[in-house]
Amino acid sequence: MTKHRHKMGCFTSRGVGYLYKIDGGLDAKLYRKILDENFMETLQYYEFDALNIIFQQNNDLKHTAILIKQWFDDNSIEVLPWPPQLPDLNPIEHFWNDVDHRLKALNIEIREKDALWKHVF
């Protein structure tokens, strides 16, 4: 069985947030852990008050799970309502596209995801 590797990150009006490397699949429990650790650390780093932000995510099932909705309620974070089937409006997709173009401009052949991870950092 092949392990899937994904990345999860965020950005704010003040800059890029912490990036999290995911080995294997992403489920609501792992997503909550990432929110607890990486996202909250990003808020602290940029000195954001969780009560004064609006979080944006798409309607992926792990993003809309009861566990996640409860996490946002417990942390008093407002979530922007997101229409279904509109990935092109999600700015994080454009961010990852920019990262991809910048890596290609380096003219480095990257064959493995671990090598990609090293170049991103």
N, CA, C and O atoms as CSV, one atom per row, in Angstrom:
chain,resi,resn,atom,element,x,y,z
A,1,MET,N,N,0.837,-1.169,0.000
A,1,MET,CA,C,0.000,0.000,0.000
A,1,MET,C,C,0.890,1.244,0.000
A,1,MET,O,O,1.818,1.342,0.803
A,2,THR,N,N,0.618,2.179,-0.881
A,2,THR,CA,C,1.382,3.406,-0.976
A,2,THR,C,C,0.862,4.417,0.041
A,2,THR,O,O,-0.344,4.633,0.163
A,3,LYS,N,N,1.780,5.023,0.755
A,3,LYS,CA,C,1.391,6.079,1.674
A,3,LYS,C,C,1.220,7.363,0.892
A,3,LYS,O,O,2.034,7.696,0.032
A,4,HIS,N,N,0.169,8.068,1.195
A,4,HIS,CA,C,-0.045,9.377,0.579
A,4,HIS,C,C,0.613,10.426,1.444
A,4,HIS,O,O,0.582,10.340,2.671
A,5,ARG,N,N,1.203,11.406,0.813
A,5,ARG,CA,C,1.799,12.507,1.537
A,5,ARG,C,C,1.140,13.785,1.054
A,5,ARG,O,O,1.057,14.038,-0.147
A,6,HIS,N,N,0.689,14.558,1.963
A,6,HIS,CA,C,0.034,15.816,1.647
A,6,HIS,C,C,0.696,16.927,2.436
A,6,HIS,O,O,1.524,16.691,3.315
A,7,LYS,N,N,0.309,18.134,2.098
A,7,LYS,CA,C,0.762,19.279,2.853
A,7,LYS,C,C,-0.462,20.044,3.326
A,7,LYS,O,O,-1.507,20.035,2.676
A,8,MET,N,N,-0.320,20.688,4.437
A,8,MET,CA,C,-1.392,21.520,4.936
A,8,MET,C,C,-0.751,22.788,5.433
A,8,MET,O,O,0.222,22.744,6.186
A,9,GLY,N,N,-1.276,23.900,5.026
A,9,GLY,CA,C,-0.744,25.175,5.458
A,9,GLY,C,C,-1.815,26.234,5.422
A,9,GLY,O,O,-2.962,25.978,5.055
A,10,CYS,N,N,-1.426,27.414,5.806
A,10,CYS,CA,C,-2.357,28.529,5.783
A,10,CYS,C,C,-1.572,29.804,5.526
A,10,CYS,O,O,-0.343,29.818,5.593
A,11,PHE,N,N,-2.288,30.856,5.236
A,11,PHE,CA,C,-1.671,32.168,5.185
A,11,PHE,C,C,-2.647,33.186,5.722
A,11,PHE,O,O,-3.860,32.976,5.720
A,12,THR,N,N,-2.099,34.285,6.179
A,12,THR,CA,C,-2.889,35.336,6.795
A,12,THR,C,C,-2.615,36.649,6.068
A,12,THR,O,O,-1.803,36.701,5.145
A,13,SER,N,N,-3.288,37.686,6.486
A,13,SER,CA,C,-3.035,39.005,5.909
A,13,SER,C,C,-1.639,39.515,6.268
A,13,SER,O,O,-1.154,40.474,5.667
A,14,ARG,N,N,-0.994,38.875,7.245
A,14,ARG,CA,C,0.335,39.298,7.683
A,14,ARG,C,C,1.452,38.385,7.192
A,14,ARG,O,O,2.628,38.712,7.349
A,15,GLY,N,N,1.105,37.252,6.602
A,15,GLY,CA,C,2.140,36.361,6.096
A,15,GLY,C,C,1.727,34.906,6.113
A,15,GLY,O,O,0.596,34.566,6.460
A,16,VAL,N,N,2.660,34.055,5.735
A,16,VAL,CA,C,2.435,32.620,5.614
A,16,VAL,C,C,2.459,31.970,6.988
A,16,VAL,O,O,3.259,32.341,7.847
A,17,GLY,N,N,1.578,31.001,7.188
A,17,GLY,CA,C,1.519,30.270,8.445
A,17,GLY,C,C,2.414,29.042,8.417
A,17,GLY,O,O,3.128,28.793,7.445
A,18,TYR,N,N,2.362,28.298,9.479
A,18,TYR,CA,C,3.154,27.083,9.600
A,18,TYR,C,C,2.635,26.012,8.642
A,18,TYR,O,O,1.431,25.899,8.414
A,19,LEU,N,N,3.547,25.241,8.092
A,19,LEU,CA,C,3.232,24.167,7.164
A,19,LEU,C,C,3.329,22.846,7.898
A,19,LEU,O,O,4.200,22.662,8.748
A,20,TYR,N,N,2.437,21.929,7.570
A,20,TYR,CA,C,2.406,20.627,8.232
A,20,TYR,C,C,2.486,19.539,7.170
A,20,TYR,O,O,1.680,19.513,6.239
A,21,LYS,N,N,3.448,18.653,7.307
A,21,LYS,CA,C,3.619,17.527,6.376
A,21,LYS,C,C,2.771,16.366,6.880
A,21,LYS,O,O,2.870,15.970,8.041
A,22,ILE,N,N,1.944,15.829,6.005
A,22,ILE,CA,C,1.050,14.737,6.369
A,22,ILE,C,C,1.504,13.469,5.668
A,22,ILE,O,O,1.476,13.386,4.440
A,23,ASP,N,N,1.922,12.484,6.448
A,23,ASP,CA,C,2.260,11.170,5.901
A,23,ASP,C,C,1.048,10.279,6.129
A,23,ASP,O,O,0.640,10.056,7.269
A,24,GLY,N,N,0.479,9.777,5.055
A,24,GLY,CA,C,-0.753,9.002,5.178
A,24,GLY,C,C,-1.947,9.880,4.871
A,24,GLY,O,O,-1.814,10.926,4.235
A,25,GLY,N,N,-3.101,9.458,5.318
A,25,GLY,CA,C,-4.327,10.193,5.022
A,25,GLY,C,C,-4.634,11.257,6.052
A,25,GLY,O,O,-4.135,11.225,7.177
A,26,LEU,N,N,-5.451,12.185,5.652
A,26,LEU,CA,C,-5.917,13.248,6.528
A,26,LEU,C,C,-7.363,12.972,6.895
A,26,LEU,O,O,-8.209,12.790,6.020
A,27,ASP,N,N,-7.645,12.941,8.193
A,27,ASP,CA,C,-9.019,12.798,8.650
A,27,ASP,C,C,-9.324,13.957,9.595
A,27,ASP,O,O,-8.465,14.800,9.848
A,28,ALA,N,N,-10.542,13.995,10.112
A,28,ALA,CA,C,-10.960,15.105,10.967
A,28,ALA,C,C,-10.114,15.190,12.240
A,28,ALA,O,O,-9.826,16.291,12.708
A,29,LYS,N,N,-9.717,14.064,12.801
A,29,LYS,CA,C,-8.908,14.089,14.028
A,29,LYS,C,C,-7.539,14.725,13.780
A,29,LYS,O,O,-7.075,15.539,14.580
A,30,LEU,N,N,-6.897,14.355,12.676
A,30,LEU,CA,C,-5.609,14.955,12.353
A,30,LEU,C,C,-5.779,16.436,12.008
A,30,LEU,O,O,-4.951,17.265,12.387
A,31,TYR,N,N,-6.842,16.757,11.298
A,31,TYR,CA,C,-7.114,18.150,10.955
A,31,TYR,C,C,-7.281,18.977,12.237
A,31,TYR,O,O,-6.771,20.094,12.322
A,32,ARG,N,N,-7.981,18.443,13.219
A,32,ARG,CA,C,-8.152,19.138,14.494
A,32,ARG,C,C,-6.792,19.329,15.173
A,32,ARG,O,O,-6.533,20.389,15.742
A,33,LYS,N,N,-5.934,18.331,15.121
A,33,LYS,CA,C,-4.598,18.450,15.707
A,33,LYS,C,C,-3.810,19.568,15.020
A,33,LYS,O,O,-3.127,20.352,15.680
A,34,ILE,N,N,-3.909,19.632,13.706
A,34,ILE,CA,C,-3.212,20.677,12.952
A,34,ILE,C,C,-3.755,22.052,13.334
A,34,ILE,O,O,-2.994,23.005,13.495
A,35,LEU,N,N,-5.073,22.146,13.477
A,35,LEU,CA,C,-5.663,23.411,13.908
A,35,LEU,C,C,-5.173,23.781,15.305
A,35,LEU,O,O,-4.791,24.923,15.558
A,36,ASP,N,N,-5.188,22.805,16.205
A,36,ASP,CA,C,-4.747,23.031,17.592
A,36,ASP,C,C,-3.302,23.506,17.664
A,36,ASP,O,O,-2.976,24.420,18.421
A,37,GLU,N,N,-2.458,22.893,16.887
A,37,GLU,CA,C,-1.028,23.177,16.980
A,37,GLU,C,C,-0.591,24.240,15.972
A,37,GLU,O,O,-0.289,25.369,16.360
A,38,ASN,N,N,-0.554,23.903,14.715
A,38,ASN,CA,C,0.008,24.780,13.700
A,38,ASN,C,C,-0.801,26.061,13.490
A,38,ASN,O,O,-0.234,27.152,13.417
A,39,PHE,N,N,-2.108,25.929,13.396
A,39,PHE,CA,C,-2.921,27.113,13.154
A,39,PHE,C,C,-2.881,28.057,14.354
A,39,PHE,O,O,-2.697,29.262,14.187
A,40,MET,N,N,-3.051,27.524,15.548
A,40,MET,CA,C,-3.032,28.379,16.735
A,40,MET,C,C,-1.650,29.002,16.932
A,40,MET,O,O,-1.551,30.143,17.384
A,41,GLU,N,N,-0.582,28.270,16.600
A,41,GLU,CA,C,0.772,28.836,16.668
A,41,GLU,C,C,0.936,29.966,15.651
A,41,GLU,O,O,1.600,30.964,15.928
A,42,THR,N,N,0.331,29.806,14.477
A,42,THR,CA,C,0.371,30.860,13.467
A,42,THR,C,C,-0.320,32.117,13.994
A,42,THR,O,O,0.193,33.224,13.833
A,43,LEU,N,N,-1.472,31.946,14.616
A,43,LEU,CA,C,-2.175,33.098,15.182
A,43,LEU,C,C,-1.314,33.800,16.232
A,43,LEU,O,O,-1.242,35.028,16.270
A,44,GLN,N,N,-0.666,33.007,17.081
A,44,GLN,CA,C,0.192,33.588,18.120
A,44,GLN,C,C,1.396,34.304,17.501
A,44,GLN,O,O,1.762,35.399,17.929
A,45,TYR,N,N,1.999,33.686,16.504
A,45,TYR,CA,C,3.173,34.268,15.861
A,45,TYR,C,C,2.865,35.655,15.300
A,45,TYR,O,O,3.651,36.587,15.464
A,46,TYR,N,N,1.710,35.783,14.636
A,46,TYR,CA,C,1.328,37.056,14.028
A,46,TYR,C,C,0.522,37.945,14.978
A,46,TYR,O,O,0.037,39.005,14.583
A,47,GLU,N,N,0.386,37.510,16.219
A,47,GLU,CA,C,-0.328,38.260,17.249
A,47,GLU,C,C,-1.773,38.573,16.860
A,47,GLU,O,O,-2.258,39.688,17.047
A,48,PHE,N,N,-2.447,37.552,16.311
A,48,PHE,CA,C,-3.867,37.665,16.003
A,48,PHE,C,C,-4.679,37.216,17.210
A,48,PHE,O,O,-4.283,36.299,17.929
A,49,ASP,N,N,-5.789,37.853,17.421
A,49,ASP,CA,C,-6.763,37.431,18.419
A,49,ASP,C,C,-7.782,36.551,17.702
A,49,ASP,O,O,-8.412,36.993,16.741
A,50,ALA,N,N,-7.950,35.319,18.154
A,50,ALA,CA,C,-8.876,34.385,17.496
A,50,ALA,C,C,-10.289,34.944,17.402
A,50,ALA,O,O,-11.040,34.568,16.502
A,51,LEU,N,N,-10.663,35.832,18.312
A,51,LEU,CA,C,-12.004,36.413,18.291
A,51,LEU,C,C,-12.192,37.412,17.157
A,51,LEU,O,O,-13.319,37.788,16.835
A,52,ASN,N,N,-11.084,37.842,16.552
A,52,ASN,CA,C,-11.146,38.871,15.512
A,52,ASN,C,C,-10.753,38.374,14.129
A,52,ASN,O,O,-10.403,39.174,13.261
A,53,ILE,N,N,-10.807,37.075,13.917
A,53,ILE,CA,C,-10.466,36.552,12.587
A,53,ILE,C,C,-11.664,35.829,11.987
A,53,ILE,O,O,-12.607,35.457,12.686
A,54,ILE,N,N,-11.602,35.644,10.695
A,54,ILE,CA,C,-12.569,34.810,9.980
A,54,ILE,C,C,-11.749,33.769,9.229
A,54,ILE,O,O,-10.913,34.111,8.393
A,55,PHE,N,N,-11.990,32.511,9.529
A,55,PHE,CA,C,-11.240,31.401,8.947
A,55,PHE,C,C,-11.945,30.950,7.671
A,55,PHE,O,O,-13.170,30.830,7.637
A,56,GLN,N,N,-11.172,30.704,6.636
A,56,GLN,CA,C,-11.729,30.241,5.367
A,56,GLN,C,C,-11.218,28.849,5.060
A,56,GLN,O,O,-10.021,28.578,5.158
A,57,GLN,N,N,-12.130,27.968,4.689
A,57,GLN,CA,C,-11.787,26.615,4.234
A,57,GLN,C,C,-12.878,26.178,3.270
A,57,GLN,O,O,-13.937,26.802,3.203
A,58,ASN,N,N,-12.627,25.112,2.528
A,58,ASN,CA,C,-13.652,24.630,1.606
A,58,ASN,C,C,-14.568,23.639,2.323
A,58,ASN,O,O,-14.472,23.467,3.538
A,59,ASN,N,N,-15.440,23.002,1.583
A,59,ASN,CA,C,-16.441,22.101,2.164
A,59,ASN,C,C,-16.010,20.642,2.183
A,59,ASN,O,O,-16.855,19.747,2.199
A,60,ASP,N,N,-14.723,20.397,2.181
A,60,ASP,CA,C,-14.243,19.025,2.298
A,60,ASP,C,C,-14.866,18.392,3.544
A,60,ASP,O,O,-15.054,19.065,4.558
A,61,LEU,N,N,-15.181,17.119,3.465
A,61,LEU,CA,C,-15.858,16.448,4.579
A,61,LEU,C,C,-15.098,16.561,5.899
A,61,LEU,O,O,-15.712,16.689,6.958
A,62,LYS,N,N,-13.768,16.515,5.844
A,62,LYS,CA,C,-13.026,16.628,7.102
A,62,LYS,C,C,-13.096,18.043,7.662
A,62,LYS,O,O,-12.938,18.235,8.868
A,63,HIS,N,N,-13.330,19.029,6.813
A,63,HIS,CA,C,-13.456,20.412,7.277
A,63,HIS,C,C,-14.823,20.687,7.888
A,63,HIS,O,O,-14.965,21.579,8.724
A,64,THR,N,N,-15.809,19.938,7.482
A,64,THR,CA,C,-17.180,20.187,7.940
A,64,THR,C,C,-17.660,19.154,8.959
A,64,THR,O,O,-18.831,19.154,9.338
A,65,ALA,N,N,-16.771,18.286,9.397
A,65,ALA,CA,C,-17.138,17.266,10.387
A,65,ALA,C,C,-17.582,17.929,11.690
A,65,ALA,O,O,-17.140,19.031,12.015
A,66,ILE,N,N,-18.439,17.268,12.415
A,66,ILE,CA,C,-18.933,17.789,13.694
A,66,ILE,C,C,-17.764,18.096,14.625
A,66,ILE,O,O,-17.777,19.114,15.317
A,67,LEU,N,N,-16.767,17.239,14.650
A,67,LEU,CA,C,-15.570,17.429,15.470
A,67,LEU,C,C,-14.909,18.777,15.172
A,67,LEU,O,O,-14.469,19.472,16.088
A,68,ILE,N,N,-14.843,19.137,13.911
A,68,ILE,CA,C,-14.195,20.385,13.488
A,68,ILE,C,C,-15.094,21.581,13.791
A,68,ILE,O,O,-14.620,22.608,14.276
A,69,LYS,N,N,-16.377,21.452,13.508
A,69,LYS,CA,C,-17.304,22.541,13.838
A,69,LYS,C,C,-17.243,22.848,15.329
A,69,LYS,O,O,-17.268,24.011,15.731
A,70,GLN,N,N,-17.162,21.805,16.142
A,70,GLN,CA,C,-17.075,21.986,17.588
A,70,GLN,C,C,-15.764,22.675,17.973
A,70,GLN,O,O,-15.746,23.518,18.869
A,71,TRP,N,N,-14.666,22.316,17.294
A,71,TRP,CA,C,-13.380,22.946,17.583
A,71,TRP,C,C,-13.461,24.453,17.343
A,71,TRP,O,O,-13.003,25.243,18.169
A,72,PHE,N,N,-14.045,24.849,16.210
A,72,PHE,CA,C,-14.168,26.275,15.915
A,72,PHE,C,C,-15.070,26.962,16.947
A,72,PHE,O,O,-14.771,28.073,17.383
A,73,ASP,N,N,-16.156,26.319,17.334
A,73,ASP,CA,C,-17.025,26.880,18.379
A,73,ASP,C,C,-16.270,27.022,19.697
A,73,ASP,O,O,-16.334,28.067,20.343
A,74,ASP,N,N,-15.555,25.969,20.094
A,74,ASP,CA,C,-14.812,25.984,21.358
A,74,ASP,C,C,-13.738,27.069,21.391
A,74,ASP,O,O,-13.412,27.597,22.454
A,75,ASN,N,N,-13.190,27.398,20.219
A,75,ASN,CA,C,-12.126,28.395,20.138
A,75,ASN,C,C,-12.636,29.764,19.690
A,75,ASN,O,O,-11.852,30.680,19.442
A,76,SER,N,N,-13.962,29.889,19.590
A,76,SER,CA,C,-14.611,31.161,19.228
A,76,SER,C,C,-14.063,31.749,17.930
A,76,SER,O,O,-13.820,32.951,17.827
A,77,ILE,N,N,-13.875,30.876,16.942
A,77,ILE,CA,C,-13.363,31.305,15.640
A,77,ILE,C,C,-14.498,31.234,14.628
A,77,ILE,O,O,-15.135,30.196,14.448
A,78,GLU,N,N,-14.729,32.351,13.982
A,78,GLU,CA,C,-15.768,32.415,12.953
A,78,GLU,C,C,-15.242,31.774,11.665
A,78,GLU,O,O,-14.102,32.007,11.263
A,79,VAL,N,N,-16.086,30.969,11.031
A,79,VAL,CA,C,-15.729,30.326,9.769
A,79,VAL,C,C,-16.569,30.947,8.654
A,79,VAL,O,O,-17.790,31.059,8.768
A,80,LEU,N,N,-15.907,31.342,7.595
A,80,LEU,CA,C,-16.591,31.933,6.452
A,80,LEU,C,C,-17.461,30.878,5.780
A,80,LEU,O,O,-16.958,29.812,5.423
A,81,PRO,N,N,-18.746,31.146,5.598
A,81,PRO,CA,C,-19.577,30.171,4.859
A,81,PRO,C,C,-19.014,30.003,3.448
A,81,PRO,O,O,-18.644,30.975,2.790
A,82,TRP,N,N,-18.959,28.754,3.004
A,82,TRP,CA,C,-18.320,28.461,1.719
A,82,TRP,C,C,-19.286,27.722,0.814
A,82,TRP,O,O,-19.800,26.668,1.189
A,83,PRO,N,N,-19.545,28.264,-0.387
A,83,PRO,CA,C,-20.452,27.582,-1.311
A,83,PRO,C,C,-19.850,26.264,-1.802
A,83,PRO,O,O,-18.631,26.162,-1.944
A,84,PRO,N,N,-20.670,25.271,-2.059
A,84,PRO,CA,C,-20.138,23.991,-2.551
A,84,PRO,C,C,-19.565,24.107,-3.964
A,84,PRO,O,O,-19.992,24.946,-4.757
A,85,GLN,N,N,-18.600,23.255,-4.256
A,85,GLN,CA,C,-18.051,23.089,-5.602
A,85,GLN,C,C,-17.395,24.346,-6.164
A,85,GLN,O,O,-17.531,24.620,-7.356
A,86,LEU,N,N,-16.687,25.118,-5.341
A,86,LEU,CA,C,-16.026,26.318,-5.841
A,86,LEU,C,C,-14.539,26.356,-5.464
A,86,LEU,O,O,-14.102,27.298,-4.803
A,87,PRO,N,N,-13.751,25.345,-5.873
A,87,PRO,CA,C,-12.345,25.328,-5.478
A,87,PRO,C,C,-11.528,26.477,-6.062
A,87,PRO,O,O,-10.529,26.877,-5.464
A,88,ASP,N,N,-11.931,27.023,-7.228
A,88,ASP,CA,C,-11.158,28.084,-7.852
A,88,ASP,C,C,-11.185,29.380,-7.042
A,88,ASP,O,O,-10.320,30.236,-7.224
A,89,LEU,N,N,-12.151,29.533,-6.166
A,89,LEU,CA,C,-12.227,30.733,-5.349
A,89,LEU,C,C,-11.391,30.629,-4.080
A,89,LEU,O,O,-11.220,31.615,-3.363
A,90,ASN,N,N,-10.878,29.456,-3.806
A,90,ASN,CA,C,-10.105,29.261,-2.594
A,90,ASN,C,C,-8.684,29.769,-2.824
A,90,ASN,O,O,-7.956,29.193,-3.633
A,91,PRO,N,N,-8.268,30.840,-2.130
A,91,PRO,CA,C,-6.933,31.406,-2.395
A,91,PRO,C,C,-5.776,30.468,-2.086
A,91,PRO,O,O,-4.696,30.650,-2.646
A,92,ILE,N,N,-5.949,29.480,-1.227
A,92,ILE,CA,C,-4.843,28.570,-0.921
A,92,ILE,C,C,-4.449,27.771,-2.162
A,92,ILE,O,O,-3.281,27.413,-2.316
A,93,GLU,N,N,-5.407,27.487,-3.050
A,93,GLU,CA,C,-5.085,26.773,-4.295
A,93,GLU,C,C,-4.150,27.615,-5.166
A,93,GLU,O,O,-3.235,27.078,-5.790
A,94,HIS,N,N,-4.373,28.910,-5.210
A,94,HIS,CA,C,-3.510,29.801,-5.978
A,94,HIS,C,C,-2.127,29.921,-5.315
A,94,HIS,O,O,-1.108,30.047,-5.995
A,95,PHE,N,N,-2.117,29.881,-4.001
A,95,PHE,CA,C,-0.852,29.909,-3.268
A,95,PHE,C,C,-0.005,28.693,-3.639
A,95,PHE,O,O,1.176,28.836,-3.956
A,96,TRP,N,N,-0.604,27.484,-3.601
A,96,TRP,CA,C,0.153,26.265,-3.938
A,96,TRP,C,C,0.597,26.289,-5.397
A,96,TRP,O,O,1.665,25.772,-5.723
A,97,ASN,N,N,-0.206,26.883,-6.277
A,97,ASN,CA,C,0.178,27.015,-7.677
A,97,ASN,C,C,1.415,27.907,-7.802
A,97,ASN,O,O,2.310,27.616,-8.595
A,98,ASP,N,N,1.469,28.984,-7.029
A,98,ASP,CA,C,2.628,29.864,-7.026
A,98,ASP,C,C,3.874,29.136,-6.515
A,98,ASP,O,O,4.958,29.288,-7.078
A,99,VAL,N,N,3.720,28.351,-5.456
A,99,VAL,CA,C,4.838,27.559,-4.943
A,99,VAL,C,C,5.351,26.619,-6.033
A,99,VAL,O,O,6.560,26.496,-6.230
A,100,ASP,N,N,4.444,25.965,-6.733
A,100,ASP,CA,C,4.812,25.050,-7.812
A,100,ASP,C,C,5.610,25.772,-8.904
A,100,ASP,O,O,6.638,25.264,-9.352
A,101,HIS,N,N,5.152,26.937,-9.329
A,101,HIS,CA,C,5.861,27.698,-10.378
A,101,HIS,C,C,7.252,28.120,-9.915
A,101,HIS,O,O,8.208,28.080,-10.691
A,102,ARG,N,N,7.364,28.521,-8.664
A,102,ARG,CA,C,8.663,28.956,-8.149
A,102,ARG,C,C,9.650,27.788,-8.073
A,102,ARG,O,O,10.836,27.950,-8.359
A,103,LEU,N,N,9.157,26.624,-7.691
A,103,LEU,CA,C,10.036,25.452,-7.643
A,103,LEU,C,C,10.482,25.055,-9.045
A,103,LEU,O,O,11.641,24.692,-9.247
A,104,LYS,N,N,9.574,25.120,-10.012
A,104,LYS,CA,C,9.943,24.786,-11.394
A,104,LYS,C,C,10.974,25.762,-11.944
A,104,LYS,O,O,11.826,25.376,-12.744
A,105,ALA,N,N,10.906,27.013,-11.527
A,105,ALA,CA,C,11.853,28.025,-11.995
A,105,ALA,C,C,13.277,27.755,-11.500
A,105,ALA,O,O,14.235,28.277,-12.070
A,106,LEU,N,N,13.421,26.955,-10.461
A,106,LEU,CA,C,14.747,26.610,-9.948
A,106,LEU,C,C,15.463,25.595,-10.834
A,106,LEU,O,O,16.658,25.356,-10.657
A,107,ASN,N,N,14.746,24.994,-11.786
A,107,ASN,CA,C,15.293,23.983,-12.686
A,107,ASN,C,C,15.921,22.811,-11.939
A,107,ASN,O,O,16.972,22.300,-12.326
A,108,ILE,N,N,15.263,22.402,-10.872
A,108,ILE,CA,C,15.713,21.260,-10.086
A,108,ILE,C,C,14.709,20.136,-10.311
A,108,ILE,O,O,13.499,20.325,-10.187
A,109,GLU,N,N,15.237,18.974,-10.640
A,109,GLU,CA,C,14.351,17.836,-10.835
A,109,GLU,C,C,14.008,17.236,-9.466
A,109,GLU,O,O,14.884,16.791,-8.725
A,110,ILE,N,N,12.727,17.239,-9.159
A,110,ILE,CA,C,12.256,16.708,-7.884
A,110,ILE,C,C,11.387,15.494,-8.194
A,110,ILE,O,O,10.320,15.620,-8.795
A,111,ARG,N,N,11.854,14.322,-7.779
A,111,ARG,CA,C,11.141,13.086,-8.088
A,111,ARG,C,C,10.388,12.522,-6.888
A,111,ARG,O,O,9.457,11.734,-7.053
A,112,GLU,N,N,10.783,12.918,-5.693
A,112,GLU,CA,C,10.155,12.370,-4.493
A,112,GLU,C,C,9.530,13.485,-3.679
A,112,GLU,O,O,10.002,14.621,-3.698
A,113,LYS,N,N,8.478,13.158,-2.973
A,113,LYS,CA,C,7.820,14.164,-2.150
A,113,LYS,C,C,8.693,14.614,-0.993
A,113,LYS,O,O,8.596,15.760,-0.553
A,114,ASP,N,N,9.552,13.722,-0.489
A,114,ASP,CA,C,10.462,14.127,0.577
A,114,ASP,C,C,11.447,15.181,0.066
A,114,ASP,O,O,11.791,16.110,0.797
A,115,ALA,N,N,11.898,15.045,-1.176
A,115,ALA,CA,C,12.788,16.039,-1.766
A,115,ALA,C,C,12.042,17.362,-1.951
A,115,ALA,O,O,12.606,18.434,-1.728
A,116,LEU,N,N,10.806,17.285,-2.351
A,116,LEU,CA,C,9.982,18.480,-2.472
A,116,LEU,C,C,9.891,19.187,-1.135
A,116,LEU,O,O,10.050,20.405,-1.055
A,117,TRP,N,N,9.635,18.425,-0.092
A,117,TRP,CA,C,9.519,18.994,1.255
A,117,TRP,C,C,10.804,19.739,1.645
A,117,TRP,O,O,10.747,20.816,2.238
A,118,LYS,N,N,11.958,19.157,1.307
A,118,LYS,CA,C,13.233,19.786,1.650
A,118,LYS,C,C,13.395,21.126,0.929
A,118,LYS,O,O,13.924,22.079,1.500
A,119,HIS,N,N,12.934,21.198,-0.336
A,119,HIS,CA,C,13.069,22.438,-1.103
A,119,HIS,C,C,12.084,23.507,-0.646
A,119,HIS,O,O,12.358,24.700,-0.780
A,120,VAL,N,N,10.959,23.099,-0.117
A,120,VAL,CA,C,9.989,24.081,0.364
A,120,VAL,C,C,10.532,24.767,1.606
A,120,VAL,O,O,10.292,25.954,1.825
A,121,PHE,N,N,11.266,24.013,2.419
A,121,PHE,CA,C,11.869,24.609,3.605
A,121,PHE,C,C,13.269,24.987,3.279
A,121,PHE,O,O,13.982,25.513,4.134
